[in-house]
């Protein structure tokens, strides 16, 4: 039987599942990403994010939920999504696998 535990304000929770036959305990981390996807879509459709920040020269390219961050790190060999070393690979992954997380219609390459 699975027991659910709410852990934070980002819509993440853990489900603990006890398998009586195998004696194993399984922990599943889950997150409701629908609000994050809807917010990214609204930003993308507004066009307001197409302009760079005047102070920093940067723009917000995507919103990556923690559960997707963990999947990217696990499945694509990106050790740190905040490192410049992995940024080109991360941008390509976002463009090809997670385009619905983008907050702009621009395609960015380093």
Secondary structure, DSSP 8 states (H G I E B T S, - for coil): -EEEEE--TTSEEEEEEEETTTTEEEEEEEE--HHHHHHHHHHHHH-GGGS--TTT-----B---HHHHHHHHHHH--S-TTSHHHHHHHHHHHHHH-GGGBSSS-----
